[in-house]
């Protein structure tokens, strides 16, 4: 279970973005988090992915309470979560070719021997051709770069996925393709999914259940 209970978080001391937010995701379940821009749902997504320490509240993953975020979190816990961000150009190192972007988590975790096999496999899964793998972010479209970012999120075979407005900048066909990839992975691996967005129709079609931001968080 991925549990975020009574979370308060912000970026400046004494100035929380939101207070008292709670959401849970069961293994194999897909949960949509629906809310307007600026409400704090992306911040909550970063807390869930262990990228941002909350000011208050508890995060529990697979029955264990989280006490460290980012590099302070144990490697086994960090690698259990994959995240896809809204803006791929801000989430990708512009110096890296797409193949190296996908392989980045493997190299960072001492698994270089898996690079060749996993990168090729996931490139095919997300719809990237070999010629695209040799290009850098500025040489590909937003959709192609987001495909690579999704492959990067999956490369360590995470048990939990957090997709923060993953399709907000994509056309309808690319959106459908990437949602299909996530769903096939989720069903094959039994992974839990927290999908954050403001598109009610997409989330309700995609997810097992959808929760709305005013219902899970208090006012600041």
C-alpha positions in Angstrom: 0.0 0.0 0.0 1.1 3.6 -0.8 -0.4 5.8 1.9 -0.1 9.5 2.3 -1.9 10.6 5.5 -2.6 14.1 6.7 0.2 15.6 4.5 1.1 19.3 4.8 3.7 20.5 2.4 5.2 23.7 0.9 8.4 25.2 -0.2 8.9 28.0 2.4 8.8 27.6 6.2 5.4 28.6 7.5 3.9 28.9 4.1 2.3 25.5 3.2 0.9 25.0 -0.3 -1.8 22.7 1.3 -2.7 21.1 4.6 -4.0 17.7 5.7 -4.1 15.9 2.3 -4.6 12.1 2.4 -4.7 9.6 -0.4 -4.0 5.8 -0.6 -3.2 3.5 -3.5 -3.4 -0.3 -3.2 -1.0 -2.6 -5.1 -2.3 -3.0 -8.7 -4.8 -0.1 -8.3 -4.9 3.0 -10.4 -6.0 6.2 -8.6 -6.6 9.5 -10.3 -6.1 12.7 -8.4 -8.2 15.4 -10.0 -7.7 19.1 -9.2 -7.3 22.5 -10.7 -4.0 24.1 -11.5 -2.2 25.6 -8.5 -4.0 23.5 -5.8 -0.9 21.6 -4.8 -1.5 18.2 -6.4 1.9 18.2 -8.1 3.6 18.9 -4.8 1.7 16.0 -3.3 2.9 13.8 -6.2 6.5 14.8 -5.5 5.9 13.8 -1.8 4.6 10.4 -2.9 7.6 9.9 -5.2 10.0 10.7 -2.2 11.2 13.8 -4.0 9.9 16.4 -1.5 9.8 16.2 2.2 6.5 17.2 3.7 6.2 19.6 6.7 3.8 17.2 8.4 2.0 13.9 8.0 3.2 10.4 7.2 4.0 8.5 4.0 3.9 4.7 4.2 5.1 2.4 1.5 4.6 -1.4 1.6 3.9 -1.1 5.3 7.0 0.9 6.2 6.9 4.5 7.3 9.1 6.8 5.1 11.7 8.8 7.1 14.1 9.9 4.3 13.5 11.7 1.0 15.5 12.0 -2.2 19.1 10.7 -1.7 18.4 10.1 2.0 15.8 7.4 1.3 17.1 3.8 1.1 17.9 2.7 -2.4 15.4 -0.1 -2.3 12.7 2.4 -1.5 13.7 5.0 -4.0 13.9 2.5 -6.8 10.4 1.1 -5.9 8.8 4.3 -7.3 8.9 5.6 -10.9 7.7 9.1 -11.7 6.8 10.9 -15.0 6.6 14.7 -14.9 4.4 17.1 -16.8 7.2 18.9 -18.7 9.7 16.5 -20.2 12.1 19.2 -21.2 12.5 20.2 -17.6 12.9 16.6 -16.5 15.5 15.6 -19.1 19.2 16.5 -19.1 19.6 18.3 -22.5 23.1 16.8 -22.9 22.0 13.2 -22.9 20.9 11.2 -25.9 17.6 9.5 -25.4 19.2 6.1 -24.9 21.4 7.5 -22.1 18.3 9.3 -20.6 16.5 6.0 -20.4 19.6 4.2 -19.0 20.3 6.9 -16.4 18.6 5.1 -13.4 20.4 1.8 -14.2 23.8 3.4 -14.3 23.0 5.4 -11.1 22.2 2.1 -9.3 25.2 0.1 -10.4 23.2 -2.0 -13.0 25.2 -1.1 -16.1 25.1 -4.6 -17.4 21.4 -4.3 -18.0 21.6 -1.1 -20.1 21.7 -2.6 -23.6 18.8 -5.0 -23.1 16.5 -2.8 -21.0 16.9 0.3 -23.1 16.2 -1.5 -26.4 13.2 -3.4 -24.8 11.6 -0.3 -23.3 12.3 1.9 -26.4 10.2 -0.6 -28.4 7.5 -0.6 -25.7 7.0 3.2 -25.7 7.3 3.5 -29.4 10.8 4.9 -30.0 12.8 3.8 -33.0 16.5 3.2 -33.0 17.3 6.5 -34.8 15.5 8.5 -32.1 17.6 6.9 -29.4 20.7 8.6 -30.7 19.1 12.1 -30.6 19.2 14.7 -27.8 16.1 16.3 -26.3 16.2 19.4 -28.6 16.2 17.1 -31.6 12.9 15.4 -30.8 9.3 16.4 -30.2 7.7 16.8 -26.8 5.8 13.5 -27.4 9.0 11.6 -28.3 10.8 13.0 -25.3 7.9 12.1 -23.0 8.0 8.5 -24.4 11.7 8.4 -23.3 10.9 9.8 -19.9 8.2 7.1 -19.4 10.7 4.5 -20.4 13.2 6.0 -17.8 10.5 5.7 -15.1 9.9 2.1 -15.9 13.5 1.0 -16.4 14.0 -0.2 -12.8 10.6 -2.1 -12.8 9.0 0.0 -10.0 6.2 -1.3 -7.9 4.6 2.2 -7.8 4.1 4.8 -10.5 3.4 8.5 -10.1 2.3 10.3 -13.3 2.0 14.0 -12.7 0.1 15.5 -15.7 2.0 13.1 -17.9 -0.1 13.8 -20.9 -0.9 17.5 -20.5 1.4 18.6 -23.3 0.7 15.7 -25.7 -1.7 15.2 -28.6 -4.5 12.7 -28.4 -2.7 9.9 -30.2 0.4 10.1 -28.0 -1.7 10.4 -24.9 -3.5 7.2 -25.8 -0.3 5.4 -26.6 1.4 6.3 -23.3 -1.7 5.5 -21.2 -1.7 2.1 -22.9 1.9 1.5 -22.0 1.3 2.4 -18.3 -1.8 0.2 -18.1 0.0 -2.8 -19.8 2.9 -2.4 -17.3 0.5 -2.0 -14.4 -1.4 -5.2 -15.2 1.7 -7.2 -16.0 3.6 -6.2 -12.8 0.8 -5.5 -10.4 2.1 -2.0 -9.9 0.0 0.7 -8.2 -0.5 4.0 -10.0 -1.2 7.6 -8.8 -2.2 9.6 -11.9 -2.4 13.4 -11.2 -4.3 15.7 -13.6 -7.0 18.2 -14.3 -8.7 16.3 -17.1 -11.7 14.6 -15.5 -12.7 12.6 -18.5 -9.2 11.2 -19.0 -8.7 10.2 -15.3 -12.1 8.6 -15.0 -11.5 6.5 -18.1 -8.0 5.7 -17.1 -8.2 4.9 -13.4 -10.1 2.5 -11.2 -11.2 5.4 -9.1 -10.7 9.2 -9.0 -10.5 11.4 -6.0 -11.0 15.2 -6.1 -8.6 17.6 -4.5 -11.1 19.5 -2.3 -12.2 16.1 -0.8 -8.7 15.0 0.3 -7.1 18.2 1.6 -8.0 21.0 4.0 -7.6 24.7 3.3 -4.5 26.7 3.9 
